[in-house]
């Protein structure tokens, strides 16, 4: 794996954790969302995602991530790839929280439909540890994210994450796009 592939993988994994992370759509092999006829279940799903964001990301408890995930949880990280299994997904999230110990996921919008919850957030924090293959910089990071969560039995079974990776690369000093002042 080349250095830039490692950087891209690390950025995507970190971004995805901030709440992970944009709803890029349903993967080709994913099942469509089951319709929900109960407002209570949508509200309950939103509460689970809010608790996850508050505890794992804002509370900096990466070690709690597994308790919010189904055993077969999947994390879809776009061009970075897909990750499967509670331990694997929880490990990615714990790594992000460790790299950005003051991480804050500021929820801008959150809404649900059936078994899905969409969150738009602004993620901030200081990179104190290695992130996406980028050594600790001590620099402030800020990026936008939109994440789509699918829940099953009160736990997160899938997450599709879309993060502003260019902002992360810019803030870490790894890459400056020509359009950024």
TAGI-V318925 format. One record per residue. N is the residue number from 0. PSI is psi in radians with two decimals (none if undefined). D_FIRST is the distance of its C-alpha to the first C-alpha in Angstrom with 2 decimals. Layout:
N PSI D_FIRST
N PSI D_FIRST
This chain:
0 2.29 0.00
1 2.88 3.81
2 -0.75 6.70
3 -0.56 8.23
4 -0.69 6.07
5 -0.72 6.57
6 -0.82 10.02
7 -0.74 10.75
8 -0.82 10.09
9 -0.77 12.21
10 -0.82 14.79
11 -0.73 15.28
12 -0.74 15.77
13 -0.77 18.12
14 -0.70 19.96
15 -0.61 20.51
16 -0.54 22.18
17 0.45 24.69
18 none 26.63
19 -1.56 22.89
20 none 23.73
21 2.59 25.58
22 1.70 26.91
23 -0.06 25.02
24 3.10 27.14
25 2.31 27.15
26 2.68 24.33
27 -0.57 25.65
28 0.08 25.95
29 2.58 27.47
30 2.54 31.21
31 2.69 33.40
32 2.41 34.92
33 2.37 38.16
34 2.53 41.07
35 2.31 42.67
36 0.11 46.40
37 2.13 46.66
38 -0.56 46.21
39 -0.67 46.00
40 -0.63 42.76
41 -0.81 41.11
42 -0.69 42.43
43 -0.72 41.26
44 -0.73 37.70
45 -0.73 37.71
46 -0.68 38.99
47 -0.82 36.17
48 -0.74 33.49
49 -0.74 35.51
50 -0.73 35.82
51 -0.87 32.08
52 -0.75 31.36
53 -0.81 34.19
54 -0.98 33.44
55 -0.84 29.66
56 -1.12 28.80
57 -0.59 32.06
58 -0.14 33.29
59 0.67 30.06
60 1.20 30.20
61 -0.50 26.64
62 -0.17 28.06
63 -0.15 30.35
64 -0.74 27.74
65 -0.55 28.04
66 -0.25 31.77
67 -0.06 31.26
68 2.56 28.96
69 2.82 29.93
70 -0.65 28.66
71 0.46 26.61
72 2.55 25.41
73 2.45 22.66
74 2.06 20.66
75 1.99 19.66
76 0.63 17.26
77 -2.27 17.33
78 -0.28 14.25
79 -0.55 12.20
80 -3.05 13.62
81 2.55 16.44
82 2.40 17.19
83 2.47 20.25
84 2.40 22.71
85 -0.83 24.73
86 -0.71 23.09
87 -0.87 19.50
88 -0.77 20.71
89 -0.65 23.04
90 -0.68 20.42
91 -0.80 18.36
92 -0.73 21.72
93 -0.66 22.82
94 -0.65 19.76
95 -0.79 20.58
96 -0.63 24.22
97 -0.65 23.56
98 -0.51 21.58
99 1.35 24.39
100 -0.30 27.47
101 0.43 29.92
102 2.41 28.15
103 2.20 30.71
104 1.74 30.35
105 1.86 33.45
106 2.16 34.36
107 -0.71 35.80
108 2.54 36.50
109 2.31 36.32
110 2.80 37.87
111 2.84 37.78
112 2.13 38.84
113 -2.17 39.21
114 0.27 36.34
115 2.56 34.05
116 2.32 33.87
117 2.36 32.41
118 2.29 31.86
119 2.22 31.48
120 2.88 30.77
121 2.13 30.16
122 2.32 27.88
123 2.81 28.56
124 3.09 27.85
125 2.23 26.86
126 1.73 23.37
127 -0.18 24.37
128 3.04 21.18
129 2.39 17.40
130 2.11 16.35
131 0.62 13.03
132 0.04 11.60
133 2.13 14.66
134 2.73 17.21
135 2.36 20.67
136 -0.35 22.65
137 0.16 25.96
138 2.64 26.09
139 2.35 27.64
140 2.55 25.48
141 2.27 27.00
142 2.77 25.72
143 2.61 27.22
144 2.60 26.13
145 2.15 27.60
146 2.48 26.90
147 2.17 28.45
148 2.45 29.26
149 2.32 30.83
150 2.61 33.07
151 2.11 34.61
152 0.58 37.37
153 0.19 37.05
154 2.76 33.35
155 2.12 30.17
156 -0.47 28.73
157 2.61 26.24
158 2.30 24.89
159 2.12 23.57
160 2.36 22.30
161 1.99 22.32
162 2.71 21.88
163 1.48 22.44
164 -0.53 18.94
165 -0.68 20.35
166 -0.71 22.91
167 -0.82 20.49
168 -0.67 18.49
169 -0.86 21.95
170 -0.49 23.47
171 -0.14 20.81
172 0.22 21.25
173 -0.69 17.64
174 2.34 18.76
175 1.99 22.31
176 2.55 23.08
177 -0.38 26.11
178 -0.11 28.26
179 2.19 28.07
180 none 31.12
